[in-house]
Amino acid sequence: MLKIDVKKGLRTLLAGALLLAGGAAGAQDIPFSQFYANPVYMNPAFAGAAVAPRIALAYRSQWPSLVSPFTTVSASWDQYFDDLHGGVGAIIMTDRQGDHGAIITSKLAAMYSFRFQVSRDIFVSAALQAGVVNNALNWSEYLRFPEQISAELGVIYPNTVRPPDNTSNMSLDFDAGVLVNGPNWYGGLAVSHLTQPNQAFYSEDRVPMKITLHGGAMFNLAEEQRRQSSLGLGTPVISPNVVYQYQGGFHYFNYGVYLDWMPFLVGVWLRHGLENIDAFIFQVGVQQDYFKIGYSYDVTVSKLANATGGAHEITLGLMLPVPESKKKIKAIRCPSF
């Protein structure tokens, strides 16, 4: 019985908090767990980091135990261009929130990342991103508000909330990022929603800026640096990573480590805020030269653990052949997922 009540409370929170208290559908950005499988979403400075044309697809289902989980689909492309001295990329994504997609957020953005060399082994990439975000409200019988709910009997009262004049809201959105990388390490800073666009339906409620700090390294565990062993496995590589994000007064700390042993990869992450642990994230992946697929599951350990069902995430990456180039450009070495 407690589990059912929590589910109702979460659905009510979506309708009441997002609509009645301003209607900001994008108050918090979608927290993808496979950070490096969707790199330009985390930091636009990753555009062109792989040099070759790269396509990344991602699907995330968060809180699947609810009647209608939060689902997000993302697709991105990026590539390095000699004449531009940097990378160009684009990303499109759609996020569905609430019962039967009560709120649908769609985004389309393009980015440019300029890369320059500061020493023999250290490179810097600086990027700008511009895009449009559209929030659509599906005003239907699936919406529920606090005044409709009885603590004993559930939803029994009629909906008397007036629909907003506009059920679709489009706005411009800008991001920026910088990435520094050496022979076996990398780190970056990204700032999203620089202009804090308004995404409310009833009144002005601006999306808070999001700050992302990330860094990591890759260490070979074998003395021999051969690409493949006699078993067909590559050199085992361990990669510790940290990702910190701040948005709207909330702090998110993510600590993770990967074991990359071509063609297999496994990883584990811990995500927490200032006061409590949110989830453990377990990842597995298979990769080849031009293809990779990954799966991750967020094991929720907060007070919502019994009601939400964690989160599933599936990613697919395609790496196309590198075009002919006048000079050899090194790809930035970072994890696959």
N, C-alpha and C positions, 0 to 999 in steps of 0.2 A: 504493500500500500504506500509506503514511503517513497518507493521508486516512482510510482505513478504521480504522486504529488510533486516530486522534484521536476519531472518532465513538464507537467502543466505550468509550474513556476517558470521554467526556462522559456517556454513558448510565450507566456504572459510578459516576461521581461523583454523579449524581442519586440512585441507589439507595443507595450506601454512605454518602455524606455526609449526606443528608437523613434517612435512616431509622436507620442504625446509630449515627450520632453525635447522636442526639436526635430526629430526625424532624420538624424544623421546616420545614413546607412553605412558609411565608411569610417566610423569613429576610430576603429582599430584596423590596421591592415591585416590581410590574410597571412597567418604564420606558417609558411611552407617549412617542412622538416628537412627535406633534402636540399640544403642550401645551394650546393655547387652543381646540382643537376638542373637548376633554374637560375644560373648565375646573374643574368642581366636584370632579373627581378630584385635580387639582393643588392646589386650595385651596378649601375649603368656603365661604369668604367671597365667592366668585364667584356664589353662589346669588342670583338676582334681578338680577344685573348688567346683563342685557339688557332688564330691565323686562318685556318681553313673555314669554309662555310659550315655553320653549325646550326642544327635545328633541335630545339628542346621542347618536348611536350610533357605536361604534368596534369595529373588528376588527383584531387584531394577530397576525401569524404570525412568531415569532422563531426564527432558525436553521432555515429550511426545508430545508436540505440534510441534516439529520438524518433518521433513519427516521421519527421522530414529533416534529415541531417543537413548541415551546411556543406555545400558542394562547390568546388572551384575547379575550373578548367583553364589552363594556360598554354599558350604556344608562342615560341619566340624564335627568331633567326638573327644571327650576327656573323660578321665576316670582316677580315682585315683587308684594306685597300692600300696599295703602295702609294698611289697618287694623292691620297688623303692623309697619309702618314698616321693612320689610325684605323679604328674599327667603326662600322655602322651596324646598327641593329634595330629590331622592331619587336614589340611584344603586344599580344592581345590576350585578354583574359575576361572571364565571366564568373561571377560569384553569386550563388543563390542562397538566401537566408530565410529562415522561418518556414512555417508550414506551407508546403507545396510552392516554394519560391515566392513568398510574400514580397520580398525585396530582392531585386536583381541589380547587381552592380557590374557594369561593363567598362573596360578600359582598353584604349588603343594608344600606343605611344611609340615614338621613334627616338633614337639616341645616336650621338657621335662621341667617340672616345679618341682623344689625341694622345699618341704615345711618343715619349722621348727618352733618351738615354742620359743618365747622370753620371755613370761610371762604367767601367768595363762590364760589370755583372749586374748592375742595378738599373731598372727601368721604371718609369712613372707613366701612368695613364690618367688623364683628366677628362671627365665626361659631363655632358649636359643632355638632359632628356626632356622632351615636350610631348604632351599627350592630351587626350580628352577623356573625361570620365562621365558616364551616364548612370544615374540611379533611377530605376523604375519601380513603382509601387503597384503591386497586383492587389487592388482593393477588391476582395472577394469574401465569400463566406468562411474562408480559412483563417481570417484574421480574428484574434481574440484579444480582448482588453480586460483590465482588472475588474471593471464594473460588471462584467458578464459572469464572473466566476463566483460560485458559492464554495466555501471551504469544505462543506459536507457533501454537496451534490455535483460539483464540477460546473461546467458551462451550462447555465439554465436561463440566463437573462438575455434580452435582446441587445444588439449593438446600437448605441445611440450616438456614437462618435461620427462627426461630420467628415466626409472625405476631403482631402486638400483640393485646392483649385487646380493644381498641376500635379499629376502623378508621375511626371518624368522631369528630371533635373540634370542638365548637362553643363559641365564646367571644364575650364582648362586646368591642367596640372603640370607642374615642373619639378624635376629632380636634378640632382648633381652628385657627382662622386669622384673619388680619386683612388687609385690603386698603385701600390709600390710592391715590386717583386725583385727578389734576388735569385741566385742559383737554385735554392731549395726552400725558400720561404716567401711569404706573401702577406700583405695586410692592406686594409683599405678603410675608407670612410665614405658613407653615403648619407645624403640628406634628402628626404622625400617630402613632397607637398610644400614646396618653398613658398607658394602664394596662399597656402591654406584655403583651398576652394570651399565654397559653401555647398553642402550636399543635403540640406534640410528640405522637408516638404512643407512644413507649417511656418517656420520662422528661420532666421539666420543661425546656422550652427556650423562653424568651420572645422574642417578636418585638421587636427593638430599635426605639426611636422613630426616626422619620424627620423631618428638618428640611428644609424647602424655602424658599429665598429666591428671589424672582423679581422682575424689573422690566423696564421697557421704555418706549418712547416712539413716537409716530407723527408724521411730518413730511410735510406736503404739498409735492410737488415742482413744482407748477404755481402760477403767480402768481394765475391765476383760480381761484376756489373753486367753480366750477360742479360739479354732481353728475355731469353727463355732457358729453362733448365731441361734436363733430359726427360722430365715428366711433362713437358709442354707448358710449365708454369713460368711466369715472369719472375723477375727479382722481387722478393717481398718488400713492401714499403709500408712503414707505419707513419701515420699523419695525425698529430694532435691539432685541435682547432678550438677556437673560441669565437663566439658571436654575441655581441651585446647590442640590444635595441632599446630605445626609449621613445615612447609615444604617449601623449596625453596624460602624463603623470605616472605612467607605469614603466617599470624596469623589467627587462627580460634578459636573463643570463643563460647562455647555451654553451655547454662544454662537451666536446666530443672527440673521439679518436677513431680513425679508420685503419684497417689492415687491407692493403691493396696487394693482391697476389694474382696477377693476371692469369686467367680472365675473371677471377672472382674478387669481390670486395665485400667486406662486412664492416659495420660500424655501430657504435652505441653513443648516445648523447644523453645529457641531463639538462632539462630546462626548468628554471625556477625564477621566481620574483624575489623581492626583498624579504618577504615574510614566510613564504611557503614554497615547497617543491611542487611543480606542476605535473611533469611527466618524464618518464624515461622513453627514449626513442631508439628503436632497433632497426637497422637497415641491412639489406642484402642486395647485391647487384652482380650482374654478369656483363662483361664488356669485351668487345673486340676492337680492331683498329677503327672501324667506321660505324660501330653500332653498340649501344648499351641500353640496358633496361634495369630499373631498380624498384624496390618495394621497401616501404618503411611503415612501421606501426607505432603510434604514440600510446604508451601505457599510462593512462591518467592515474595519478596517485594523490590528487587533491581530494577535497570533500565531494567533488562531482564524480568520482571514479565509478560508483555503482550505477549512475544514471546515464552516463554519456556514451560509454563504449569506446573511448579513445578516438583515434583517427587513423585512417588508411590513406596511403599516398603511393601512387604509381607514376614512374617517370620513364620516358623513352627519349633517347638521344641519337641523332644521326650526324655523322661527320663526313662531309663530302670531300672529294679530292682537292688538294691545294692547287689553286691556279698557278700558272707559270709567273715567276716574279723576277725582277731585275736584281734584287738582292735577297739574301736569306734572312727571314724574320723569325726569331725564336718565339715559340708558343709559351705562354705563361704556365708554369707547372703548378697545378693545384688538383685537389681531389675530383673524382668523377661524379660523386653524389653528395 
